[in-house]
C-alpha cells in the first residue's frame, strides 16, 4: 500500500515539473509554422515579412529558454 502511494506521488511530482516555458514555446512554434506555410501557399500574402521574422525570433528565444530549463537538475 505504501509503495502504491509512493508511486502516485512520484507521478504527480513529475507532472508538476512541467516548465513554465513549455506551453508558450509550443504555441509559438505551431503559430510560426502555420503562418510560414499559409504565407507560402499565398493565403497570407498581405502579411509583412517582418512579422514572420519576429515570430521566428520569438520561437528561437523561447526554444533557448526551454532548452536551458530542461537541462536544469533541480
Order of alpha helices (4+ residues) and beta strands (2+ residues): alpha-alpha-alpha
